[in-house]
Amino acid sequence: MKVAVIGANGKVGRLVCDKLKKVEDYDPVAFVRSEEQSKYFKEDVGIDASLTSIEESTVAQIAQAFKDHDIEAVVFSAGAGGKDIERIFTVDLDGCCKVVDACEEAGVSRFIEVSAINAEERTFWYHTALRNYYIAKKSADHYIRGTNLEYTILQPGMLVTGKETGKLVTLDLLETKKDSFYAIDRDDLAEVIVKIVQHSKGTIRRTIPLANGGLDIDDFLKTLYE
């Protein structure tokens, strides 16, 4: 299966590409916005790449890139880092919506988006420095839910690096992680993405909050369909 990783050059995107290329019968295709990034993935990582900027490309151009690479599933992990307000809306919001439209145009049904914890809850984020970022994420999530795609919206908490545990908190205990801002290691998030790309059972048309906890990732995923 060919899997487009939108935002492949980001921290989570790189991890997803590295993990997916090790899975038999799955081939990640890095969707990137510069020749330098494309060269990196082709020569250093050893996977295919598509020079397709979700900001500059039209929906039709993104859809054609999906067709050209025989894409069967899309992982959207692109983001502006929550800083540049203009790019928050051209990447996190409109970029996501364009990719969703391109999926529908190209006939790609499986779509996995990396969103943010409690995106639906304005009281959680409205009076914080991340308000613009959350407005974009909330709106993108809403747009996705209005499609016929076999989507999964993942809502991780604060992303950290170098503290991977291989474990997640069960949904009924999620609020016990509030004081740690629902922290989750990027490696664990990438592992979840790769596993649900392979086995979508229990995740289609669902929004799933994620934070590190005490349950193995495989066992956590089982709770979604038991």
Contacts in CASP RR format, 6 or more apart in sequence:
PFRMAT RR
TARGET T0000
AUTHOR 0000-0000-0000
METHOD contacts of the structure
MODEL  1
MKVAVIGANGKVGRLVCDKLKKVEDYDPVAFVRSEEQSKYFKEDVGIDAS
LTSIEESTVAQIAQAFKDHDIEAVVFSAGAGGKDIERIFTVDLDGCCKVV
DACEEAGVSRFIEVSAINAEERTFWYHTALRNYYIAKKSADHYIRGTNLE
YTILQPGMLVTGKETGKLVTLDLLETKKDSFYAIDRDDLAEVIVKIVQHS
KGTIRRTIPLANGGLDIDDFLKTLYE
1 25 0 8 1.000
1 26 0 8 1.000
1 27 0 8 1.000
1 72 0 8 1.000
1 73 0 8 1.000
1 197 0 8 1.000
2 27 0 8 1.000
2 29 0 8 1.000
2 69 0 8 1.000
2 70 0 8 1.000
2 71 0 8 1.000
2 72 0 8 1.000
2 73 0 8 1.000
3 20 0 8 1.000
3 26 0 8 1.000
3 27 0 8 1.000
3 28 0 8 1.000
3 29 0 8 1.000
3 71 0 8 1.000
3 72 0 8 1.000
3 73 0 8 1.000
3 74 0 8 1.000
3 75 0 8 1.000
3 197 0 8 1.000
4 28 0 8 1.000
4 29 0 8 1.000
4 31 0 8 1.000
4 50 0 8 1.000
4 65 0 8 1.000
4 66 0 8 1.000
4 69 0 8 1.000
4 71 0 8 1.000
4 73 0 8 1.000
4 74 0 8 1.000
4 75 0 8 1.000
4 108 0 8 1.000
5 13 0 8 1.000
5 16 0 8 1.000
5 17 0 8 1.000
5 20 0 8 1.000
5 28 0 8 1.000
5 29 0 8 1.000
5 30 0 8 1.000
5 31 0 8 1.000
5 75 0 8 1.000
5 77 0 8 1.000
6 31 0 8 1.000
6 54 0 8 1.000
6 74 0 8 1.000
6 75 0 8 1.000
6 76 0 8 1.000
6 77 0 8 1.000
6 78 0 8 1.000
6 99 0 8 1.000
7 13 0 8 1.000
7 30 0 8 1.000
7 31 0 8 1.000
7 32 0 8 1.000
7 76 0 8 1.000
7 77 0 8 1.000
7 78 0 8 1.000
7 79 0 8 1.000
8 14 0 8 1.000
8 16 0 8 1.000
8 17 0 8 1.000
8 28 0 8 1.000
8 30 0 8 1.000
8 31 0 8 1.000
8 32 0 8 1.000
8 37 0 8 1.000
8 41 0 8 1.000
8 49 0 8 1.000
8 77 0 8 1.000
9 30 0 8 1.000
9 32 0 8 1.000
9 33 0 8 1.000
9 37 0 8 1.000
9 40 0 8 1.000
9 41 0 8 1.000
10 77 0 8 1.000
10 78 0 8 1.000
10 79 0 8 1.000
11 159 0 8 1.000
11 161 0 8 1.000
11 186 0 8 1.000
12 77 0 8 1.000
12 114 0 8 1.000
12 159 0 8 1.000
12 186 0 8 1.000
12 189 0 8 1.000
12 190 0 8 1.000
12 193 0 8 1.000
13 75 0 8 1.000
13 77 0 8 1.000
13 190 0 8 1.000
14 45 0 8 1.000
15 186 0 8 1.000
15 187 0 8 1.000
15 189 0 8 1.000
15 190 0 8 1.000
16 28 0 8 1.000
16 75 0 8 1.000
16 77 0 8 1.000
16 190 0 8 1.000
16 193 0 8 1.000
16 194 0 8 1.000
17 28 0 8 1.000
17 30 0 8 1.000
17 41 0 8 1.000
17 45 0 8 1.000
17 47 0 8 1.000
18 45 0 8 1.000
18 190 0 8 1.000
19 190 0 8 1.000
19 191 0 8 1.000
19 194 0 8 1.000
20 26 0 8 1.000
20 27 0 8 1.000
20 28 0 8 1.000
20 194 0 8 1.000
20 197 0 8 1.000
21 27 0 8 1.000
21 28 0 8 1.000
21 45 0 8 1.000
21 46 0 8 1.000
21 47 0 8 1.000
23 194 0 8 1.000
23 198 0 8 1.000
26 197 0 8 1.000
26 198 0 8 1.000
27 47 0 8 1.000
27 48 0 8 1.000
28 47 0 8 1.000
28 48 0 8 1.000
29 47 0 8 1.000
29 48 0 8 1.000
29 49 0 8 1.000
29 50 0 8 1.000
29 69 0 8 1.000
29 71 0 8 1.000
30 37 0 8 1.000
30 38 0 8 1.000
30 41 0 8 1.000
30 45 0 8 1.000
30 47 0 8 1.000
30 48 0 8 1.000
30 49 0 8 1.000
30 50 0 8 1.000
31 49 0 8 1.000
31 50 0 8 1.000
31 52 0 8 1.000
31 54 0 8 1.000
31 65 0 8 1.000
32 38 0 8 1.000
32 41 0 8 1.000
32 49 0 8 1.000
32 50 0 8 1.000
32 51 0 8 1.000
32 52 0 8 1.000
33 51 0 8 1.000
33 52 0 8 1.000
33 53 0 8 1.000
33 54 0 8 1.000
33 55 0 8 1.000
33 56 0 8 1.000
34 51 0 8 1.000
35 51 0 8 1.000
37 49 0 8 1.000
38 49 0 8 1.000
38 50 0 8 1.000
38 51 0 8 1.000
41 47 0 8 1.000
41 48 0 8 1.000
41 49 0 8 1.000
42 48 0 8 1.000
42 49 0 8 1.000
48 69 0 8 1.000
50 65 0 8 1.000
50 68 0 8 1.000
50 69 0 8 1.000
52 61 0 8 1.000
52 62 0 8 1.000
52 65 0 8 1.000
54 62 0 8 1.000
54 78 0 8 1.000
54 91 0 8 1.000
54 95 0 8 1.000
54 98 0 8 1.000
54 99 0 8 1.000
55 87 0 8 1.000
55 90 0 8 1.000
55 91 0 8 1.000
55 95 0 8 1.000
57 65 0 8 1.000
57 98 0 8 1.000
58 98 0 8 1.000
59 98 0 8 1.000
59 101 0 8 1.000
59 102 0 8 1.000
59 105 0 8 1.000
60 102 0 8 1.000
60 105 0 8 1.000
62 98 0 8 1.000
62 99 0 8 1.000
62 102 0 8 1.000
63 101 0 8 1.000
63 102 0 8 1.000
63 103 0 8 1.000
63 105 0 8 1.000
63 106 0 8 1.000
64 106 0 8 1.000
65 71 0 8 1.000
65 102 0 8 1.000
66 74 0 8 1.000
66 102 0 8 1.000
66 103 0 8 1.000
66 106 0 8 1.000
66 107 0 8 1.000
66 108 0 8 1.000
67 106 0 8 1.000
71 106 0 8 1.000
71 108 0 8 1.000
72 108 0 8 1.000
72 110 0 8 1.000
73 108 0 8 1.000
73 110 0 8 1.000
73 111 0 8 1.000
73 112 0 8 1.000
73 197 0 8 1.000
74 99 0 8 1.000
74 103 0 8 1.000
74 108 0 8 1.000
74 110 0 8 1.000
74 111 0 8 1.000
74 112 0 8 1.000
75 112 0 8 1.000
75 114 0 8 1.000
75 193 0 8 1.000
75 197 0 8 1.000
76 96 0 8 1.000
76 99 0 8 1.000
76 111 0 8 1.000
76 112 0 8 1.000
76 113 0 8 1.000
76 114 0 8 1.000
77 114 0 8 1.000
77 193 0 8 1.000
78 91 0 8 1.000
78 92 0 8 1.000
78 95 0 8 1.000
78 96 0 8 1.000
79 87 0 8 1.000
79 88 0 8 1.000
79 91 0 8 1.000
79 92 0 8 1.000
80 87 0 8 1.000
80 88 0 8 1.000
80 90 0 8 1.000
80 91 0 8 1.000
80 92 0 8 1.000
81 88 0 8 1.000
81 133 0 8 1.000
82 88 0 8 1.000
82 92 0 8 1.000
82 130 0 8 1.000
82 132 0 8 1.000
82 133 0 8 1.000
85 132 0 8 1.000
88 132 0 8 1.000
88 133 0 8 1.000
88 136 0 8 1.000
89 132 0 8 1.000
89 136 0 8 1.000
92 133 0 8 1.000
92 136 0 8 1.000
92 137 0 8 1.000
92 140 0 8 1.000
93 135 0 8 1.000
93 136 0 8 1.000
93 137 0 8 1.000
93 139 0 8 1.000
93 140 0 8 1.000
96 113 0 8 1.000
96 140 0 8 1.000
96 143 0 8 1.000
96 144 0 8 1.000
97 140 0 8 1.000
97 143 0 8 1.000
99 111 0 8 1.000
100 111 0 8 1.000
100 143 0 8 1.000
100 144 0 8 1.000
100 147 0 8 1.000
100 149 0 8 1.000
102 108 0 8 1.000
103 109 0 8 1.000
103 111 0 8 1.000
103 149 0 8 1.000
104 147 0 8 1.000
104 148 0 8 1.000
104 149 0 8 1.000
109 148 0 8 1.000
109 149 0 8 1.000
109 150 0 8 1.000
110 149 0 8 1.000
110 150 0 8 1.000
110 197 0 8 1.000
110 200 0 8 1.000
111 144 0 8 1.000
111 149 0 8 1.000
111 150 0 8 1.000
111 151 0 8 1.000
111 152 0 8 1.000
112 151 0 8 1.000
112 152 0 8 1.000
112 154 0 8 1.000
112 193 0 8 1.000
112 196 0 8 1.000
112 197 0 8 1.000
113 140 0 8 1.000
113 141 0 8 1.000
113 144 0 8 1.000
113 151 0 8 1.000
113 152 0 8 1.000
113 153 0 8 1.000
113 154 0 8 1.000
114 154 0 8 1.000
114 156 0 8 1.000
114 189 0 8 1.000
114 193 0 8 1.000
115 137 0 8 1.000
115 140 0 8 1.000
115 141 0 8 1.000
115 153 0 8 1.000
115 154 0 8 1.000
115 155 0 8 1.000
115 156 0 8 1.000
115 207 0 8 1.000
116 130 0 8 1.000
116 133 0 8 1.000
116 134 0 8 1.000
116 137 0 8 1.000
116 155 0 8 1.000
116 156 0 8 1.000
116 157 0 8 1.000
117 124 0 8 1.000
117 155 0 8 1.000
117 156 0 8 1.000
117 157 0 8 1.000
117 158 0 8 1.000
117 182 0 8 1.000
117 209 0 8 1.000
117 210 0 8 1.000
117 211 0 8 1.000
118 124 0 8 1.000
118 125 0 8 1.000
118 155 0 8 1.000
118 182 0 8 1.000
118 209 0 8 1.000
119 125 0 8 1.000
119 134 0 8 1.000
119 137 0 8 1.000
119 138 0 8 1.000
119 141 0 8 1.000
119 155 0 8 1.000
120 138 0 8 1.000
120 141 0 8 1.000
122 138 0 8 1.000
124 134 0 8 1.000
125 131 0 8 1.000
125 134 0 8 1.000
126 134 0 8 1.000
128 134 0 8 1.000
141 153 0 8 1.000
141 207 0 8 1.000
144 151 0 8 1.000
144 153 0 8 1.000
145 151 0 8 1.000
145 153 0 8 1.000
145 205 0 8 1.000
145 207 0 8 1.000
150 200 0 8 1.000
150 204 0 8 1.000
150 205 0 8 1.000
151 204 0 8 1.000
151 205 0 8 1.000
152 196 0 8 1.000
152 200 0 8 1.000
152 203 0 8 1.000
152 204 0 8 1.000
152 205 0 8 1.000
152 206 0 8 1.000
152 208 0 8 1.000
153 206 0 8 1.000
153 207 0 8 1.000
153 208 0 8 1.000
154 189 0 8 1.000
154 192 0 8 1.000
154 193 0 8 1.000
154 208 0 8 1.000
154 210 0 8 1.000
155 207 0 8 1.000
155 208 0 8 1.000
155 209 0 8 1.000
155 210 0 8 1.000
156 182 0 8 1.000
156 184 0 8 1.000
156 189 0 8 1.000
156 209 0 8 1.000
156 210 0 8 1.000
156 211 0 8 1.000
157 181 0 8 1.000
157 182 0 8 1.000
157 183 0 8 1.000
157 184 0 8 1.000
157 209 0 8 1.000
157 210 0 8 1.000
157 211 0 8 1.000
158 180 0 8 1.000
158 181 0 8 1.000
158 182 0 8 1.000
158 183 0 8 1.000
158 184 0 8 1.000
159 183 0 8 1.000
159 184 0 8 1.000
159 185 0 8 1.000
159 186 0 8 1.000
159 189 0 8 1.000
160 183 0 8 1.000
160 184 0 8 1.000
160 185 0 8 1.000
160 186 0 8 1.000
161 185 0 8 1.000
161 186 0 8 1.000
161 187 0 8 1.000
162 185 0 8 1.000
162 186 0 8 1.000
162 187 0 8 1.000
163 183 0 8 1.000
163 185 0 8 1.000
163 212 0 8 1.000
164 185 0 8 1.000
164 186 0 8 1.000
164 187 0 8 1.000
164 188 0 8 1.000
164 191 0 8 1.000
165 185 0 8 1.000
165 188 0 8 1.000
165 212 0 8 1.000
165 213 0 8 1.000
165 214 0 8 1.000
166 185 0 8 1.000
166 187 0 8 1.000
166 188 0 8 1.000
166 191 0 8 1.000
166 212 0 8 1.000
166 216 0 8 1.000
166 217 0 8 1.000
167 188 0 8 1.000
167 212 0 8 1.000
167 213 0 8 1.000
167 214 0 8 1.000
167 215 0 8 1.000
167 216 0 8 1.000
167 217 0 8 1.000
167 220 0 8 1.000
168 184 0 8 1.000
168 188 0 8 1.000
168 192 0 8 1.000
168 210 0 8 1.000
168 211 0 8 1.000
168 212 0 8 1.000
168 213 0 8 1.000
168 214 0 8 1.000
168 215 0 8 1.000
168 217 0 8 1.000
168 220 0 8 1.000
169 176 0 8 1.000
169 177 0 8 1.000
169 211 0 8 1.000
169 212 0 8 1.000
169 213 0 8 1.000
169 214 0 8 1.000
169 215 0 8 1.000
170 215 0 8 1.000
170 220 0 8 1.000
170 223 0 8 1.000
171 208 0 8 1.000
171 209 0 8 1.000
171 223 0 8 1.000
173 213 0 8 1.000
174 182 0 8 1.000
174 209 0 8 1.000
174 211 0 8 1.000
177 183 0 8 1.000
177 211 0 8 1.000
177 212 0 8 1.000
177 213 0 8 1.000
180 211 0 8 1.000
182 209 0 8 1.000
182 210 0 8 1.000
182 211 0 8 1.000
183 211 0 8 1.000
183 212 0 8 1.000
184 210 0 8 1.000
184 211 0 8 1.000
184 212 0 8 1.000
185 212 0 8 1.000
188 210 0 8 1.000
188 212 0 8 1.000
188 217 0 8 1.000
189 210 0 8 1.000
191 217 0 8 1.000
192 210 0 8 1.000
192 217 0 8 1.000
192 221 0 8 1.000
195 217 0 8 1.000
195 218 0 8 1.000
195 221 0 8 1.000
196 203 0 8 1.000
196 221 0 8 1.000
199 221 0 8 1.000
201 224 0 8 1.000
201 225 0 8 1.000
202 224 0 8 1.000
202 225 0 8 1.000
203 221 0 8 1.000
203 224 0 8 1.000
206 224 0 8 1.000
208 224 0 8 1.000
215 223 0 8 1.000
END
